Every structure is written in C-alpha cells, then in structure tokens.
Amino acid sequence: MKFYGNSPRFDAPHKLGYLVKSIAPICALLILTLASGNSYARNQSCEATWKKLTSSKEIKAKFKKLIGICDRDAKRILGPMSRQSRSLSYRSAREKMFGAVDNHGGKVCSVYSSECLRTNSIPDHRVMNAEHTWPKSKGASKKPAVSDLHHIFPANSEVNSIRSSYPFCEAQEVKWTNNMSSLGSVRGLGTCFEPPKEHRGNIARAMFYFSVRYSQSIKDVEESFLRKWHYDDPVDQNEKDRNSEIQRLQGNSNPFIEQPGLVEVIENF
C-alpha cells in the first residue's frame, strides 16, 4: 500500500495483479464446471437418443458399433464405413446413372423439373446432364467425389444451370420458378435453391452422406432445412432400390438411407 498525502490508496498495478491472481482459480473452476456440465448433458442426450432409436427400430448389425456414440465420434466412424471400394470414372458414372440407376423402362426423368427423356446412354448435355447435389465447386470436383453416384442425379440442363452451386433452402423472395423448383433467398444463406418436395429427402440424405464420407461441413441454416426434409420426405422403396444398385456398382451404401435414424445422433454435419 502506498500513501498519497494523508490518504491511503492501493497501488493500482499491485491491486490489479492481486485481483487477477485471486479470481483466476475461480474462473478456471467455472470453465471446468461448465465444460463438465455440457459434456454430461451431451452424454445424457446421446444416451437418450440411442435408447429411443434402439427401442423403436431395429439397428442393422453393421451399425451396432455406433450404439452409444454421437456427434463427431459418430462421424469419424461413419466416414470410413461409407467409403466406396470401387471408384468409377466420371464417364462411367454417367453411363451407369442414365443407363441403369435412374433409368426406368428406358426413360430418365429430371429431379428438378417435369422433363423426362427416352435414353439408355449419356444424352446431349444441353438437354439433360448430371447434377452434383454437393457442388463440384465446393468439394466435389475430383475423384472419387466427382463420380460418386450417391449424390449425382439426372437434371434438366437449364434448371441445373439455374441451381448452379447455390445452397438448398425453402426460398423466399423468389426470383425464378418452374412451379417445381425455385430460386430465391433466405436470411443467413443469401441466394439459394428450393427443390421439388418429392426430392427433398433424397437431397438431404445425399448431403449428409457427402458430409461424413468426405469430411465436409454444412452451413447451419442449410442444415436446418435438410433435417426438416429428411423427416418430411422419408426414405421410400425407390430410394432404397437406388441405394442398393449404387452399392452394387461402387461398393458402398448411404448409411442415412439404410438407417435413417442415424441423422439424430449427429448434432452438426
């Protein structure tokens, strides 16, 4: 303590140092307590989620190693499980898609519009081409991602160009529409693309697959739409059949089609 005239005052630097030393252990304890609390809450939530899943649905044998595991740890396990054993060339992938995977009775239909095309091979790219659900410009430009059929679908070329590499959403302030798909914007994403309702669940599961398979993250706002679509448009038989055919061709499956409940154990993609 120093004296100034007749009044005793604390030396400011010494006072500050004393205060810092005094509260530092308290702050450290508070941080540890909060972290422990959050960890406990996450563990409780994970346990509850798995309890709900295992009580209501049969967990396939290949996914039983995931029981009790959530979030990042679940993604670390699902990533290697989702790797294909055979990587197709981009041309071969398109031949398989137009000739078999999405060919029904010699006809292939666009996922973003009403156009269908009679073909058994790769069509004129100005009419219909391969839509990369996860855009090439955002991480799907090289093998095996560029030719991974789990996220590639046939699309009318014009609408595919309009979608460009914009994120998915339920568009507001619509700038363009064909009464099935729309281009507009939402807060937090900017310009974004809204696909037809009957393809939204397929898109969600393709995006979740790509995220865990190639360790890519999805923006929170976009993910909120995808999660909603996953439940609004659940897996149907056509999607299961498509998944099985792709597994036969490239040797891997989309886990979120095989076991849709796995979406619930991942907090953030």
N, C-alpha and C positions, 0 to 999 in steps of 0.2 A: 504494500500500500504506500502511496506517495501523498505528501501533504502539499497543498497549494494555498498559501496564506494561512488562514485559520481553519479552513475547511478540509476534512479528509476526503479524498476521492480515490477510486480504483484507477490504477494504470490501465488504460483501455486495452493495449495488446495483451497484458497478462490476464485481464478479465476474459477476453475472447478465447485465449488459449485454454483457460480453466473451464469455460463453458463447453468448448468443443470436446475436451477430454472427458468432461462429465457426462455429456449426452451421447457420445459415440457408442459406448456399450449398449445403451438403451435402444438406439437406432438399429444397431446390429441385431439385437434380440428381437426387435419388432419385425425386421425384414425376415429373419429366420422363422418367426412365428407365422407371418403371413404366407411365406412360401410353403411351410409345412401344412398350413390350413388349406391352401389351394391344392396342394398335392393330395391331401386327404380327400378333399371334395371331388377331385378328378377321379381318384381311385374308387370312391363310393359311386360316382356317376357311371364309371366304366363297368363296375360290378353289377349295377342295376340294369344297365343296357344289355349286358350279356345274359343276365338272368331272364330278362324279358324275351330276348331272341331265342334262347335255348328252350324256354318253356312253351313258346308259341310255334316254333318252326324247327324242323329237323336240320341240323348242321351237317353238311356233307363232310365226309371223312377227311378230305384234303384240307379243309378249313378248320378242323378241330384244334390244330396247333395255335390258332389265334384266340381261342376262348380265354377271356380274362385280359386280353391285350387291346389297347386302344390307341388312337391318335397316331403320333409319329412312329411309335414302335410297330403299330399295325401296318403302317405304310411301308416301313422297312422290310417287313416280311412279305407283304403282298407284291412289292416291286419285283423281286426275283421270281416269285411264283408266276408272275404274269408274262415272263419273257418267252418269246417265240423260239422254237427250236429250228425253224426254217425261215430265212429272210428272203422274201420274194423280190424280184426286180420290179421297178415301177410299172414297166410294160406288162409283166406277168400278172401283177396285182390287178391292173385294169382289165386284162383279158379274163381273169377269174371273176371279177366283180360283174362285168357286163355279160359274160357268158354263162355264169353259174350262180354265184352268190346272190345277186339281185335280179336274176332272170327267172321269170315265172311264165312258163308256156311260150317262150320266145319273145317276151315283152319285158322291157325295163322301164320303170317309172321314176320320175324326178321326185326327190324327197321334199323339195321346197315349192313345188307347183304341180299343176294337174297334168302336165305333158307326159305321155308315155311313148316309147319308141320300140318298134319291132326290130330286134337285132340279136345276134349271137356272138358279136365281136365288138371291138372298140369302135364306137360311132364317130362321126365327124365332130371334132372338138368344138366346133362353132354351134352345134346343136345341143349336145349333152356331154358333160365331162365329169371328172372325179372331184367331188367336194371333200376337202380335208376339213373335217369338223374342228380339229385343232389346227389352226392355220399354219401353213408352211413357214410363213414369215415370223412365227412366234415359237419355233422349236420343232417343226415337223418337216424340215427341208431335206434331211439326209436319211439314208438307210440306217436302221430298219423303219424309222418312224414314217418316212415319206410313202412307204408302200405297205403300211400296217392296215390291213383291211378292217380292223376293229373300229377305226374312226373315219374310214373313207366310204362315201355313199355317192350314188349317181345323182346328178343335179342338172337341171336346165342351165345351159351355159350363161345365158343373160342374167338369170337370178343369182347364179353362183358368183358372177362378177359384182353384182349389187351387194351381196353379202360381204364380199371382199374378205378382210381379216377382222371384221368388227366382232366384238363380244356378243354373247346372246343375252336377250332380255325380253321383257314384255313391254314393247315400245310405247312411249308417249310422244306427243308432238310428231306424229307420223309424217314422214317426207315422201314415202313411196309405199305402195301396197299392191298385191295382185289378188287380194282377198283370201290368201292362204298364209303368205309371209308378209312381213312389213319391215321397213327401215325407219328408225326414228331415233329417239334419245331418251335416256333416263339420268337422273342425278347420280353422280358417282361413277358413271361409265362413259358419258358423252354419247356419241353416235353408236347405235347398237342394232342388232338384227333379231327380229322375232320370227321363229319358225312355225310351221303348222302345228296345231295341237297334237295331232296323231304321231308326230315325230319328235316331240319334245322330250319324252322319257328316254328314247333311244339316244338323243343328243347328250342328255345328262349323263347317262351311263358310259357313253363313249368318252366324254370329257373326264369323268372320274377315273376311268381306265387309263387314259393317257397320262393323267397326273401322277398316278402311282407307278405306272410302268416306266415313265421317262423322267421321273422326279421333277415335275413342273408344277408350279403353283397356279391357283385360280384366284382371281380377284374376288374379294368378299361379296361385293354386290352381285357379280355374275353368279357366284356360287349359290347365293340365296335363291336365285331363280332356278338354277339347276336342281337344287334339292327339292324345291316345290314340284318341279316337273317330274322328278323321279317317282314321287308319290301320286301325282295327278294322272300320270300315264305309265302305269306299271308294266312290267315285263309281260309280253304276250307270247303265244306259240311261235309266231313268225320271227320274233327276235331270238327266241331260243334256238330255232332251226338255223337261223343265220349264224349265230354264235358257234353252233356245232360244225357247220360247214367250214367256217374260218379256222376252227381248231383243227379240222382235218387237213386243211391246206397249209397252214403255217405253224401248227403245233402248239397253240396256246389259246386260252379262253379268257373272256372278260369276267372277272370274279363278281362284278356287280350285276351281271345277268344271271350267273349261276346261283349266287347267294345275295339277293338284293339287300338284305338286312345289314350287310357289311358297311353300307353307307352310314349307318347310325353309329358305328364305333369309331368313325374318323371325324374329329371335330372340325378340322380345317384341311381342305385339299390344296 
